[in-house]
Amino acid sequence: DATWVTPSTRAPLTDETEAIAPTADLPPGEAIAQLVASGAAPLDDLQFRTGASELSGDDYPSLLALAAFLAEDPGRRVVLVGHTDAEGGRASNIALSEARAGAVRRHLIDVLGVNPTQLDAAGIGYLAPRATNETAGGREANRRVEVVLLNGG
């Protein structure tokens, strides 16, 4: 039961508003620029199917850009925040979003050589959608990992 959640006062998102969302589909370089400017950015080239937490490949330009950004300054720290669509229950989506963020963290450490002390991972499930969960495209947009700068911008 989600009666403890305060309803949003924003107008519902539609397929049209999804297409013009300001953080959707940022190129990797722009994602790092947004990270520095605003403290957070989506890693839009990562794809997750409903219920899946593992990355499907090795070539992610956003992760390469993030690894280079972190390598420039060993004092920089970020948190990777996993998100899900609204399919399923709150507890299972929190666990899935944590697993997604953890998978990205492991990739950055194991494949790209990022120092583990520079990375934290957390998950918030479906609690911060960036698109409607009423359409397949919206649900896909909500299955994501974002990076939040903790220090060292």
C-alpha positions as CSV (number, residue, x, y, z in Angstrom):
1,D,0.0,0.0,0.0
2,A,1.5,3.4,-1.1
3,T,-0.9,5.6,0.9
4,W,2.1,7.1,2.7
5,V,3.3,8.7,-0.6
6,T,2.1,12.3,-1.2
7,P,0.7,12.6,-4.7
8,S,2.6,14.9,-7.1
9,T,1.2,18.3,-8.0
10,R,2.8,18.1,-11.4
11,A,0.8,17.4,-14.5
12,P,1.0,13.7,-15.6
13,L,3.7,13.0,-18.2
14,T,2.7,11.9,-21.6
15,D,4.6,10.4,-24.5
16,E,5.2,14.0,-25.8
17,T,6.7,15.2,-22.5
18,E,8.9,12.1,-22.3
19,A,10.4,13.1,-25.7
20,I,11.4,16.5,-24.4
21,A,12.5,15.6,-20.9
22,P,15.7,17.7,-20.2
23,T,17.8,14.8,-18.9
24,A,16.9,12.2,-21.5
25,D,19.6,10.7,-23.7
26,L,22.5,13.0,-22.8
27,P,25.7,12.2,-24.8
28,P,28.5,11.0,-22.4
29,G,30.4,14.3,-22.5
30,E,27.3,16.3,-21.8
31,A,26.4,14.0,-18.9
32,I,29.7,14.7,-17.3
33,A,29.2,18.5,-17.9
34,Q,25.7,18.2,-16.3
35,L,27.2,16.2,-13.4
36,V,29.7,19.1,-12.7
37,A,27.1,21.8,-13.3
38,S,24.2,20.4,-11.4
39,G,25.7,17.6,-9.2
40,A,23.7,14.8,-10.9
41,A,23.3,13.2,-14.4
42,P,21.7,10.1,-15.9
43,L,23.8,7.4,-17.5
44,D,21.5,7.1,-20.4
45,D,23.3,4.5,-22.5
46,L,22.8,1.8,-19.9
47,Q,19.8,-0.4,-20.6
48,F,17.9,-2.6,-18.1
49,R,15.0,-4.9,-18.9
50,T,12.1,-5.1,-16.4
51,G,13.4,-7.2,-13.5
52,A,17.0,-7.4,-14.8
53,S,20.0,-5.9,-12.9
54,E,23.1,-6.9,-14.9
55,L,24.6,-4.9,-17.7
56,S,24.4,-6.6,-21.1
57,G,27.7,-5.5,-22.6
58,D,31.1,-3.9,-22.0
59,D,31.0,-0.8,-24.3
60,Y,29.3,2.1,-22.4
61,P,30.5,5.5,-23.4
62,S,29.0,7.1,-20.3
63,L,30.9,4.8,-18.0
64,L,34.2,5.4,-19.9
65,A,33.6,9.2,-19.5
66,L,32.8,8.8,-15.8
67,A,35.9,6.6,-15.2
68,A,38.0,9.3,-16.9
69,F,36.4,12.0,-14.9
70,L,37.1,10.1,-11.6
71,A,40.7,9.3,-12.7
72,E,41.4,13.0,-13.2
73,D,41.0,13.6,-9.4
74,P,41.3,10.8,-6.9
75,G,39.5,12.9,-4.4
76,R,36.2,12.9,-6.4
77,R,33.4,10.7,-5.0
78,V,30.1,9.8,-6.6
79,V,27.1,7.7,-5.7
80,L,25.4,5.6,-8.4
81,V,21.6,5.7,-7.8
82,G,19.6,2.9,-9.3
83,H,15.9,3.4,-10.5
84,T,13.2,1.0,-11.7
85,D,9.9,1.3,-13.4
86,A,6.7,0.8,-11.3
87,E,6.1,-2.8,-12.2
88,G,6.1,-4.9,-9.0
89,G,6.2,-4.1,-5.3
90,R,8.2,-1.4,-3.5
91,A,10.5,-3.7,-1.6
92,S,11.4,-5.8,-4.7
93,N,12.0,-2.6,-6.7
94,I,14.3,-1.1,-4.1
95,A,16.3,-4.3,-4.1
96,L,16.4,-4.3,-7.9
97,S,17.5,-0.7,-8.1
98,E,20.3,-1.4,-5.5
99,A,21.4,-4.4,-7.6
100,R,21.5,-2.2,-10.8
101,A,23.6,0.5,-9.1
102,G,25.8,-2.3,-7.7
103,A,26.3,-3.8,-11.2
104,V,27.4,-0.5,-12.6
105,R,29.8,0.0,-9.6
106,R,31.3,-3.4,-10.2
107,H,31.7,-2.7,-13.9
108,L,33.5,0.6,-13.2
109,I,35.8,-1.1,-10.7
110,D,36.4,-4.5,-12.4
111,V,36.4,-3.5,-16.1
112,L,37.4,0.2,-16.0
113,G,39.7,0.2,-13.0
114,V,38.0,2.9,-11.0
115,N,39.2,3.2,-7.4
116,P,36.4,1.6,-5.2
117,T,36.7,4.4,-2.6
118,Q,35.4,6.8,-5.2
119,L,32.1,5.0,-5.7
120,D,29.0,4.3,-3.6
121,A,25.9,2.7,-4.8
122,A,22.2,3.0,-3.7
123,G,18.8,2.3,-5.0
124,I,15.5,4.0,-4.7
125,G,13.2,1.8,-6.8
126,Y,10.3,3.6,-8.5
127,L,10.2,6.6,-6.1
128,A,11.8,9.1,-8.6
129,P,10.4,8.5,-12.0
130,R,11.4,10.8,-14.9
131,A,8.6,9.6,-17.2
132,T,5.2,8.1,-16.9
133,N,4.9,4.4,-16.0
134,E,1.8,4.2,-18.1
135,T,3.7,3.5,-21.4
136,A,6.4,1.1,-22.4
137,G,8.7,4.0,-23.4
138,G,8.1,5.7,-20.0
139,R,8.9,2.5,-18.1
140,E,12.0,2.0,-20.1
141,A,13.1,5.6,-19.3
142,N,12.6,4.9,-15.6
143,R,14.9,1.8,-15.6
144,R,18.2,3.7,-15.2
145,V,21.2,4.5,-13.1
146,E,22.1,8.1,-12.4
147,V,25.4,9.4,-11.0
148,V,25.4,12.0,-8.2
149,L,28.6,14.0,-7.4
150,L,29.4,13.9,-3.7
151,N,32.5,16.1,-3.9
152,G,35.4,17.2,-6.1
153,G,33.5,18.7,-9.0
